[in-house]
Amino acid sequence: MTTQQERRHAPRYTAPDSVPLVCHVEHEGVKFDALVVDVGHGGIGAIVHDPAVRLEVGTVLARASIELPGHAP
């Protein structure tokens, strides 16, 4: 078991499994969806299921929107 020290200055909030949050992204001419797992002041943590999409930690996605279930886009 390893221990990691939390270095963030702002808290992160985990997206509940009961409310799936989908982030629609257009990046470098490619459109894809990502499942949001957590949200914080500095960004989001997300899972991309498309193996063709490669993002480095810290990548800024300027054209992205998060879909909230039950709300109009």
Backbone as CSV, one residue per row, in Angstrom:
resi,resn,N_x,N_y,N_z,CA_x,CA_y,CA_z,C_x,C_y,C_z
1,MET,0.841,-1.162,0.000,0.000,0.000,0.000,0.894,1.235,0.000
2,THR,0.570,2.178,-0.857,1.320,3.424,-0.888,0.423,4.557,-0.419
3,THR,1.048,5.571,0.104,0.316,6.740,0.580,0.751,7.934,-0.251
4,GLN,-0.228,8.731,-0.680,0.080,9.940,-1.429,-0.375,11.143,-0.622
5,GLN,0.447,12.180,-0.637,0.086,13.412,0.049,-0.769,14.259,-0.888
6,GLU,-1.866,14.780,-0.395,-2.750,15.652,-1.181,-2.083,17.013,-1.302
7,ARG,-1.816,17.449,-2.551,-1.131,18.720,-2.776,-2.064,19.793,-3.299
8,ARG,-3.326,19.507,-3.426,-4.264,20.490,-3.958,-4.570,21.555,-2.912
9,HIS,-4.815,22.766,-3.413,-5.151,23.872,-2.514,-6.659,24.015,-2.348
10,ALA,-7.422,23.431,-3.248,-8.890,23.498,-3.182,-9.440,22.083,-3.130
11,PRO,-10.566,21.888,-2.466,-11.133,20.537,-2.372,-11.658,20.037,-3.714
12,ARG,-11.749,18.722,-3.844,-12.339,18.080,-5.017,-13.612,17.401,-4.539
13,TYR,-14.601,17.391,-5.408,-15.893,16.801,-5.068,-16.158,15.649,-6.028
14,THR,-16.394,14.473,-5.472,-16.633,13.280,-6.266,-18.040,13.300,-6.836
15,ALA,-18.144,12.999,-8.120,-19.458,12.900,-8.762,-20.092,11.585,-8.328
16,PRO,-21.308,11.621,-7.797,-21.946,10.386,-7.338,-22.304,9.477,-8.511
17,ASP,-22.201,8.174,-8.281,-22.560,7.201,-9.324,-24.017,7.334,-9.742
18,SER,-24.874,7.799,-8.833,-26.305,7.920,-9.119,-26.624,9.075,-10.062
19,VAL,-25.657,9.981,-10.277,-25.854,11.130,-11.171,-24.690,11.157,-12.167
20,PRO,-24.797,10.382,-13.248,-23.689,10.353,-14.206,-23.536,11.700,-14.920
21,LEU,-22.361,12.271,-14.820,-22.070,13.546,-15.473,-21.218,13.269,-16.713
22,VAL,-21.702,13.688,-17.863,-20.976,13.475,-19.111,-20.429,14.817,-19.586
23,CYS,-19.160,14.836,-19.933,-18.514,16.027,-20.464,-18.349,15.831,-21.973
24,HIS,-18.970,16.723,-22.747,-18.855,16.693,-24.201,-17.686,17.598,-24.574
25,VAL,-16.743,17.063,-25.337,-15.498,17.773,-25.609,-15.217,17.835,-27.104
26,GLU,-14.674,18.970,-27.533,-14.073,19.087,-28.863,-12.663,19.607,-28.629
27,HIS,-11.667,18.798,-29.001,-10.267,19.145,-28.743,-9.427,18.776,-29.945
28,GLU,-8.756,19.761,-30.507,-7.884,19.564,-31.668,-8.621,18.863,-32.808
29,GLY,-9.864,19.291,-33.037,-10.657,18.755,-34.140,-11.322,17.419,-33.882
30,VAL,-11.172,16.869,-32.682,-11.765,15.578,-32.334,-12.869,15.802,-31.308
31,LYS,-14.046,15.199,-31.542,-15.141,15.266,-30.577,-15.231,13.938,-29.834
32,PHE,-15.402,14.030,-28.508,-15.536,12.819,-27.699,-16.268,13.150,-26.410
33,ASP,-16.712,12.123,-25.716,-17.368,12.276,-24.422,-16.479,11.674,-23.339
34,ALA,-16.581,12.228,-22.142,-15.837,11.727,-20.996,-16.779,11.653,-19.803
35,LEU,-16.591,10.669,-18.962,-17.373,10.515,-17.738,-16.662,11.266,-16.621
36,VAL,-17.311,12.263,-16.044,-16.712,13.078,-14.980,-16.726,12.272,-13.682
37,VAL,-15.563,12.172,-13.032,-15.473,11.449,-11.765,-15.296,12.378,-10.574
38,ASP,-14.671,13.553,-10.800,-14.592,14.541,-9.732,-14.411,15.932,-10.319
39,VAL,-14.754,16.937,-9.486,-14.715,18.333,-9.914,-14.036,19.145,-8.822
40,GLY,-13.204,20.092,-9.228,-12.548,20.982,-8.283,-12.322,22.334,-8.930
41,HIS,-11.795,23.261,-8.170,-11.564,24.622,-8.664,-10.640,24.626,-9.889
42,GLY,-9.670,23.754,-9.908,-8.693,23.744,-10.991,-9.059,22.873,-12.174
43,GLY,-10.197,22.198,-12.130,-10.577,21.359,-13.265,-11.389,20.151,-12.853
44,ILE,-11.429,19.178,-13.770,-12.194,17.957,-13.509,-11.296,16.747,-13.676
45,GLY,-11.716,15.664,-13.063,-11.128,14.357,-13.319,-12.154,13.602,-14.144
46,ALA,-11.725,12.977,-15.236,-12.677,12.314,-16.118,-12.074,11.047,-16.707
47,ILE,-12.961,10.166,-17.130,-12.558,8.927,-17.783,-12.996,9.001,-19.233
48,VAL,-12.051,8.778,-20.133,-12.335,8.749,-21.566,-12.207,7.291,-22.007
49,HIS,-13.281,6.743,-22.588,-13.276,5.337,-22.973,-12.781,5.098,-24.394
50,ASP,-12.429,6.149,-25.118,-11.953,6.018,-26.493,-10.430,5.916,-26.476
51,PRO,-9.867,4.755,-26.825,-8.410,4.596,-26.763,-7.658,5.488,-27.753
52,ALA,-8.354,6.033,-28.735,-7.710,6.921,-29.710,-7.477,8.316,-29.133
53,VAL,-8.148,8.644,-28.035,-8.014,9.973,-27.418,-6.931,9.899,-26.353
54,ARG,-5.902,10.704,-26.527,-4.792,10.761,-25.564,-4.696,12.176,-25.016
55,LEU,-4.860,12.317,-23.713,-4.756,13.622,-23.063,-3.704,13.552,-21.972
56,GLU,-2.869,14.551,-21.910,-1.872,14.640,-20.852,-2.495,15.325,-19.639
57,VAL,-2.006,15.003,-18.465,-2.457,15.676,-17.251,-2.210,17.169,-17.425
58,GLY,-3.211,17.967,-17.105,-3.090,19.404,-17.219,-3.563,19.973,-18.547
59,THR,-4.003,19.110,-19.464,-4.509,19.582,-20.747,-5.724,20.471,-20.522
60,VAL,-5.749,21.632,-21.150,-6.874,22.548,-21.049,-7.824,22.257,-22.209
61,LEU,-9.070,21.967,-21.873,-10.099,21.688,-22.877,-11.014,22.903,-22.961
62,ALA,-10.721,23.783,-23.911,-11.444,25.045,-24.017,-12.866,24.871,-24.527
63,ARG,-13.114,23.829,-25.301,-14.455,23.606,-25.853,-15.046,22.349,-25.215
64,ALA,-15.571,22.525,-24.022,-16.150,21.396,-23.287,-17.370,21.863,-22.523
65,SER,-18.342,20.966,-22.372,-19.521,21.273,-21.559,-19.945,20.017,-20.814
66,ILE,-20.439,20.215,-19.601,-20.884,19.091,-18.776,-22.388,19.040,-18.820
67,GLU,-22.913,17.867,-19.153,-24.356,17.637,-19.225,-24.860,17.189,-17.861
68,LEU,-25.801,17.931,-17.325,-26.431,17.560,-16.053,-27.715,16.818,-16.342
69,PRO,-27.855,15.571,-15.870,-29.067,14.804,-16.143,-30.314,15.544,-15.660
70,GLY,-31.346,15.573,-16.527,-32.597,16.196,-16.177,-32.638,17.690,-16.429
71,HIS,-31.567,18.263,-17.003,-31.513,19.692,-17.290,-31.258,19.900,-18.778
72,ALA,-31.853,20.930,-19.331,-31.647,21.238,-20.736,-30.198,21.682,-20.942
73,PRO,-29.606,21.351,-22.097,-28.211,21.743,-22.353,-28.059,23.261,-22.466
